[in-house]
Amino acid sequence: MVWFKRVKPSIRTTDKLDMPEGLWWKCEDCGAMIHKKQLEDHVYTCSECGYHFRISPYRYFSILFDNENYQEFGDSLRSADPLGFADTKKYTDRVHDIIEKTGKTEACRNAWGDSGGKPLVVSAMDFGFIGGSMGSVVGEKIARAVDRAIELQAPLLVISQSGGARMMEGAFSLMQMAKTAARLTLLGEKKLPYISLMTDPTMGGITASFAMLGDINLSEPKALIGFAGPRVIRDTIKRDLPEGFQRAEFLLEHGFIDAIVHRKELKNHIVRLSGMLSG
């Protein structure tokens, strides 16, 4: 039994702009005004403070793949509604409305191509689709990314950007944690590298499963990474939390991640790590 459905891809499978329109954008961290061209030149990071704007899978693909040349796969999968879920609106209506409004079709996209002249498989999550939450389709796409990496004998990079499991799918969503973790063991058996990149935010069941299982665990600067949010933890333990708690820099200092990588250096870093781990 599966909890997703296949549809024929259409022109709506191409995301609409994931960044604000206009020539000047305001940094959400330091407040600096940044011209659109300057932001593009700095791969959607603030030249003043280094703040990393959230970007879509397509922008990551353009950064990582040689000549922005890549091939998507698994883009015909769509969320089903195994629970007949409804809150303020039906789950099926919510998904339909998001697709109509944004052009995004799910919270994860898969692609493969050459990076640094060698094949690379990338599975990138998208916070712009129901908070990047992981339902059955996301779990299936990551599983298929593992299969494609094995087929191509290529490294796998997973870029996490998520609030956690998708509540509208209940236990079916939580099952994806076990599914993805189990599938990733196949890469280890084949001695193929798995690199995890955590971006802002990487929370909940994503952190508790595939995001922290990389041979190398990377993060973008200042990314929020954890399971429960800081406020929930503080209210539970009745203590003030350390400064910067659950930010990438705190996690690096305490050994939870291996490195923090600026987006401008991402491709070179991935190419270098892939070569080292494949050797």
Phi, psi and omega in degrees: 000136179239157183240037172215168179228157180256137175229161177284125180301146179229183180295342180285356178284354175268122182298143169282177183305130180261003178241156180300152176279165180110167183272336183237131179237148182261130176294131182283351182259302185259349178085003180295144175270127187237130177288146183307316181295320178296320179295318178296319180296331180260027179044050174061044171231155181282126180288344181273312186240352180084007179302134180260112174294148174291135179230161184279165174308322182299324179289323175296319179300318181293331177286318192273324188268141181303130178056024181054032183254115182207167179234125177280155173213154180076016185278002179267000182276138178227152180294135169264188183227074187295337183257355187059044190284144174209136169241256174284343173206165178294145178302317180298321178292322180297315179297315180300317182294321180293318178297317180295320186283318189251339187081353177283141184252341176196176183272015180205141174228143180246142175207157173220155180177190178269137174228114187068026178084002180231151185295143178216138175253132182234131172242114187241132181270163186223111181295341182287356178244101181048048176064026181064021185292149183264112170249196184297325181292317179299315178300318180293321180294320178293321176299319179290330176294321175299313180300319180292323177297320178293318179299319182271353187054050186236156173294155176245131172244125174248125180254112184268140177200091193201150173273352178127207182289154181270110187297334183293344179251004173052228183297333178298325177292314180297330178298335181292337177298312179292320182298311182292319179298318179294319182294325181294337178297335179296326178296319178297320179296328179270000180059041176254138184291141170237117180249129179251128175244118179261127179242178185274121352261159170234102190227170172061222184296341177291312177296324183282359179229248194291335185296328183259012184255011183292153168298325171229128178252115182249166175212153167280158181302141173063014179295141174276122184225128178174189177259276173281155180288160182304320181295321178297317180295315181299317181290334181280313184270352178058040177222153172287143182267154179301152178299133180077012181306133179072007171272157186305319183295323177294316181293324177296316180299328183259012170082015181274336175231164186265330182195154172251128187237125173291144184301329179294336181257004189299309184299312180301321181294316181294318179299316181294314179295319180300318179295317180295314183287331178283338182286000000 
